[in-house]
Amino acid sequence: MVQQPTFLQHFRSFYIQNKPQDIEQAIEYFSVFGGSGWHVDMQKPLLDLIESKFLKNYAYIHGDITKITQSNKITHALLSAIATGDRRMFSSFKRAKISREEGDRAVDFLYENGLIEIEYSTELPLREEDNISDKLHFMQEYLRFWFAFISPFYKSIKEGNYKEVKERLVNREQGFSDLIFEKLCEELLKKSFEDDPIVKVGAYWDRNTEIDILATTKSGKLIAGVCKYGNAKVKKTELSKLKEKCTLAELKPDILVIFAKNGFTNELKLLKSETVKLFTLKSLKVLLEDISEKDLWAYTGKKY
């Protein structure tokens, strides 16, 4: 597989290069331009930047991408399915309308060329017969954005008509950043447990439930977490839902963690303890404490 910067290296490089106003803006813009190495004017609205960077340069970017994918229709269909679906391998094959054999070949090609990585549930399913599907994750966020919002509308974009793609963006823009928030929360969790280091972290899923973050520390403690990137304050009910999911998965976490974009209700704050930890968007600043020009990654692709 082609060696790539880690997710956090991509994010830190984007942050030092483009100097966003705050963490929230960094997440929103990184979900669109992350991994591209392009300079992004953070004073401009995101929709304007998408038009000037992606839409007006469609032919050139499309040409660059097809050089990597070898213009393979099956590969392109799978990439769009991953970008717009639940990222599970088998459901992505179904969404792309390709066979298991075709899908496996496409996954091997994309993995070897550094376009995707394969994500496994952090714990094995409860029963051997629960042969759950692995998930597929883009290595570079701008490619995820491209195959979710640009590639499906190539006909109208080539004609200079951006109406469809802009409508799609307005309807799905916020939800598209959820995955970036979850990945940053994983990094924050690792940073927050340095005294008892995290040795395994990721998402958990089986046929019955899904947990945003499940981690194990060096001492053997199990941590389960939920990430909420909505605008409302998170209520106590989210803690109850997290406990229910753990019960369904037959997991007994030692620590429950909730990450929230806009904080928590007072009722939930009262439950904060050594076994219930709460983190807000501001907590992510710790990931940028020692950032400097040395974190600027030297991207080799064309700049738009």
C-alpha positions as CSV (number, residue, x, y, z in Angstrom):
1,M,0.0,0.0,0.0
2,V,1.1,3.6,-0.8
3,Q,2.4,5.3,2.4
4,Q,0.1,8.1,3.4
5,P,0.0,10.7,6.2
6,T,-2.2,9.8,9.1
7,F,-5.6,11.4,9.6
8,L,-4.2,13.7,12.3
9,Q,-1.2,14.6,10.2
10,H,-3.6,15.6,7.4
11,F,-5.7,17.7,9.8
12,R,-2.8,19.4,11.4
13,S,-1.3,20.3,8.1
14,F,-4.6,21.7,6.8
15,Y,-4.9,23.7,10.0
16,I,-1.4,25.3,9.9
17,Q,-1.7,26.0,6.1
18,N,-5.1,27.6,6.1
19,K,-5.4,29.0,9.6
20,P,-9.1,28.6,10.3
21,Q,-11.0,30.8,12.7
22,D,-11.8,28.0,15.1
23,I,-12.1,24.2,15.4
24,E,-15.7,24.1,14.0
25,Q,-14.7,25.9,10.8
26,A,-11.6,23.7,10.5
27,I,-13.8,20.6,10.6
28,E,-16.3,21.9,8.1
29,Y,-13.7,23.0,5.6
30,F,-11.4,20.0,6.2
31,S,-14.3,17.6,5.4
32,V,-14.3,19.1,1.9
33,F,-10.6,19.9,1.2
34,G,-8.7,17.7,3.6
35,G,-5.8,15.9,2.0
36,S,-5.7,18.0,-1.1
37,G,-2.9,20.3,-0.1
38,W,-4.9,23.2,-1.6
39,H,-4.8,26.7,-0.1
40,V,-8.3,27.6,1.2
41,D,-9.4,31.1,1.9
42,M,-11.2,30.8,5.2
43,Q,-12.8,34.2,4.8
44,K,-14.9,32.9,1.9
45,P,-18.1,30.9,2.3
46,L,-17.7,27.1,1.8
47,L,-20.2,27.0,-1.1
48,D,-18.3,29.7,-2.9
49,L,-15.0,27.8,-2.5
50,I,-16.5,24.6,-3.7
51,E,-17.7,26.3,-6.9
52,S,-14.3,28.0,-7.5
53,K,-12.1,25.0,-6.6
54,F,-14.1,21.9,-7.6
55,L,-16.8,22.9,-10.0
56,K,-14.9,25.3,-12.2
57,N,-12.0,23.0,-12.3
58,Y,-14.0,19.8,-12.9
59,A,-12.4,18.7,-16.1
60,Y,-8.9,19.1,-14.7
61,I,-9.6,17.3,-11.4
62,H,-11.5,14.6,-13.1
63,G,-8.5,14.0,-15.4
64,D,-6.2,13.8,-12.4
65,I,-8.4,11.3,-10.6
66,T,-9.0,9.1,-13.6
67,K,-5.2,8.7,-14.0
68,I,-5.2,7.1,-10.5
69,T,-8.4,5.0,-11.0
70,Q,-7.6,4.1,-14.6
71,S,-11.0,5.3,-15.6
72,N,-12.5,2.1,-14.3
73,K,-16.3,2.4,-14.1
74,I,-16.6,-0.3,-11.4
75,T,-14.0,1.5,-9.2
76,H,-15.8,4.8,-9.6
77,A,-19.2,3.3,-8.8
78,L,-17.7,1.7,-5.6
79,L,-16.1,5.0,-4.6
80,S,-19.4,6.8,-4.9
81,A,-21.1,4.1,-3.0
82,I,-18.6,4.4,-0.1
83,A,-18.9,8.2,-0.1
84,T,-22.7,8.2,0.1
85,G,-23.5,5.1,2.0
86,D,-22.8,3.5,5.4
87,R,-19.2,2.5,4.3
88,R,-19.8,-1.2,5.0
89,M,-18.1,-3.2,2.3
90,F,-21.0,-5.5,1.3
91,S,-23.7,-2.8,1.3
92,S,-21.3,-0.6,-0.8
93,F,-21.1,-3.4,-3.4
94,K,-24.9,-3.6,-3.4
95,R,-25.2,0.2,-3.7
96,A,-22.7,0.3,-6.5
97,K,-24.6,-2.6,-8.2
98,I,-21.5,-4.7,-8.6
99,S,-20.8,-8.4,-7.7
100,R,-18.8,-9.6,-4.7
101,E,-16.0,-10.7,-7.0
102,E,-15.9,-7.3,-8.8
103,G,-16.0,-5.5,-5.5
104,D,-13.2,-7.5,-3.9
105,R,-11.0,-6.7,-6.9
106,A,-11.8,-3.0,-6.8
107,V,-11.2,-2.9,-3.0
108,D,-7.7,-4.5,-3.5
109,F,-6.9,-2.0,-6.2
110,L,-8.0,1.1,-4.2
111,Y,-6.2,-0.1,-1.1
112,E,-2.9,-0.8,-2.9
113,N,-3.1,2.6,-4.5
114,G,-3.6,4.4,-1.2
115,L,-7.1,5.6,-1.9
116,I,-8.9,3.8,0.8
117,E,-8.2,1.9,4.1
118,I,-10.1,-1.0,5.5
119,E,-11.7,-0.4,8.9
120,Y,-12.5,-3.3,11.2
121,S,-14.9,-3.4,14.2
122,T,-12.8,-3.0,17.4
123,E,-14.4,-6.1,18.9
124,L,-15.3,-9.4,17.2
125,P,-19.1,-10.1,16.8
126,L,-20.7,-12.0,19.6
127,R,-21.4,-15.0,17.4
128,E,-19.2,-16.5,14.7
129,E,-22.2,-16.6,12.3
130,D,-22.5,-12.8,12.6
131,N,-20.1,-12.3,9.7
132,I,-20.2,-8.5,9.8
133,S,-18.9,-6.5,6.9
134,D,-15.7,-4.4,7.3
135,K,-15.9,-0.7,6.5
136,L,-14.1,1.3,3.8
137,H,-12.7,4.7,4.5
138,F,-11.2,7.3,2.2
139,M,-7.6,8.2,2.9
140,Q,-8.1,11.8,1.7
141,E,-11.3,13.7,2.5
142,Y,-11.4,15.7,-0.6
143,L,-11.8,12.5,-2.6
144,R,-14.7,11.4,-0.3
145,F,-16.3,14.8,-1.0
146,W,-15.7,14.5,-4.7
147,F,-17.4,11.1,-5.0
148,A,-20.2,12.1,-2.7
149,F,-21.1,15.5,-4.2
150,I,-19.3,16.1,-7.5
151,S,-19.0,12.9,-9.5
152,P,-22.7,11.9,-9.3
153,F,-23.6,15.2,-11.1
154,Y,-20.9,15.2,-13.8
155,K,-23.3,15.7,-16.7
156,S,-24.8,18.9,-15.4
157,I,-21.4,20.2,-14.1
158,K,-19.8,19.7,-17.5
159,E,-22.5,21.9,-18.9
160,G,-21.9,24.6,-16.3
161,N,-25.1,23.9,-14.5
162,Y,-24.4,23.7,-10.7
163,K,-28.0,23.7,-9.4
164,E,-28.2,20.0,-8.6
165,V,-24.9,19.8,-6.8
166,K,-25.6,22.9,-4.8
167,E,-29.0,21.6,-3.7
168,R,-27.4,18.3,-2.6
169,L,-24.8,20.3,-0.6
170,V,-27.3,22.4,1.3
171,N,-29.3,19.2,2.2
172,R,-26.3,17.1,3.4
173,E,-23.5,19.5,4.3
174,Q,-23.6,19.2,8.2
175,G,-23.9,15.4,8.3
176,F,-20.9,15.1,6.1
177,S,-18.7,16.4,8.9
178,D,-19.8,13.9,11.4
179,L,-17.1,11.4,10.4
180,I,-14.4,14.0,10.8
181,F,-15.6,14.8,14.3
182,E,-15.6,11.1,15.2
183,K,-12.0,10.7,14.0
184,L,-10.8,13.7,15.9
185,C,-12.6,12.4,19.0
186,E,-10.6,9.2,18.7
187,E,-7.4,11.2,18.6
188,L,-8.6,13.3,21.6
189,L,-9.3,10.1,23.5
190,K,-5.8,8.9,22.9
191,K,-4.4,12.2,24.1
192,S,-6.6,12.2,27.2
193,F,-5.5,8.8,28.5
194,E,-1.7,9.2,28.3
195,D,-1.3,7.9,31.9
196,D,-3.1,4.6,30.9
197,P,-2.4,4.6,27.1
198,I,-5.1,3.6,24.6
199,V,-3.9,0.4,22.8
200,K,-6.9,0.0,20.6
201,V,-9.5,2.4,19.4
202,G,-12.1,2.6,16.7
203,A,-15.8,2.1,16.1
204,Y,-17.8,-1.0,17.0
205,W,-20.6,-2.5,15.0
206,D,-22.5,-5.8,14.7
207,R,-25.9,-6.8,13.3
208,N,-27.8,-5.3,16.2
209,T,-26.0,-2.1,17.2
210,E,-23.2,0.4,16.5
211,I,-21.0,2.3,18.9
212,D,-19.2,5.4,17.7
213,I,-16.0,4.8,19.7
214,L,-14.8,1.7,21.6
215,A,-11.3,1.8,23.1
216,T,-9.2,-0.4,25.3
217,T,-6.4,1.0,27.6
218,K,-3.1,-0.7,28.5
219,S,-4.4,-1.7,31.9
220,G,-7.4,-3.4,30.2
221,K,-10.1,-0.7,30.8
222,L,-12.9,-0.6,28.2
223,I,-14.1,2.8,27.1
224,A,-17.3,3.3,25.1
225,G,-18.2,6.7,23.5
226,V,-20.7,8.5,21.5
227,C,-20.1,11.6,19.2
228,K,-22.8,14.2,18.7
229,Y,-22.1,16.9,16.1
230,G,-25.5,18.6,16.2
231,N,-26.3,22.1,17.3
232,A,-28.4,21.2,20.3
233,K,-26.9,20.5,23.8
234,V,-26.7,16.8,24.5
235,K,-29.2,15.5,27.0
236,K,-29.0,12.8,29.7
237,T,-30.9,10.4,27.3
238,E,-27.8,10.1,25.2
239,L,-26.0,8.5,28.1
240,S,-28.8,6.0,28.5
241,K,-28.8,5.2,24.8
242,L,-25.0,4.5,25.0
243,K,-25.5,2.1,27.9
244,E,-28.3,0.4,25.9
245,K,-26.0,-0.1,22.9
246,C,-23.3,-1.6,25.2
247,T,-25.9,-4.0,26.6
248,L,-27.0,-5.1,23.2
249,A,-23.3,-5.7,22.3
250,E,-22.8,-7.6,25.6
251,L,-20.0,-5.1,26.5
252,K,-19.3,-3.8,30.0
253,P,-17.4,-0.6,29.7
254,D,-15.5,0.8,32.6
255,I,-15.8,4.4,31.3
256,L,-18.5,6.1,29.2
257,V,-17.5,9.1,27.2
258,I,-19.7,11.7,25.3
259,F,-18.3,14.1,22.8
260,A,-20.6,17.0,21.9
261,K,-20.2,19.9,19.5
262,N,-22.3,22.3,21.6
263,G,-22.0,21.1,25.1
264,F,-24.4,19.4,27.5
265,T,-27.5,20.1,29.5
266,N,-27.1,20.7,33.3
267,E,-28.7,17.4,34.1
268,L,-26.0,15.6,32.2
269,K,-23.2,17.7,33.6
270,L,-24.2,16.6,37.1
271,L,-23.4,13.0,36.1
272,K,-19.8,13.8,35.1
273,S,-17.4,11.6,37.1
274,E,-14.4,9.3,36.8
275,T,-16.6,6.8,34.9
276,V,-18.6,9.4,32.8
277,K,-16.5,11.8,30.9
278,L,-17.7,14.7,28.8
279,F,-15.8,16.5,26.1
280,T,-16.9,19.5,23.9
281,L,-15.6,20.9,20.7
282,K,-13.2,23.2,22.6
283,S,-11.6,20.1,24.1
284,L,-10.2,19.3,20.6
285,K,-7.8,22.2,20.9
286,V,-5.4,19.9,22.7
287,L,-4.7,18.3,19.4
288,L,-3.2,21.5,18.1
289,E,-1.3,22.7,21.2
290,D,2.2,22.2,19.7
291,I,1.4,22.8,16.1
292,S,4.0,24.6,14.0
293,E,5.3,25.0,10.4
294,K,6.9,21.5,10.7
295,D,3.4,20.0,10.6
296,L,2.9,21.4,7.1
297,W,2.8,18.3,4.8
298,A,4.4,18.5,1.4
299,Y,1.6,17.4,-1.0
300,T,2.7,16.5,-4.5
301,G,-0.6,16.8,-6.4
302,K,-1.8,19.8,-8.4
303,K,-3.1,22.8,-6.5
304,Y,-6.4,24.4,-7.5
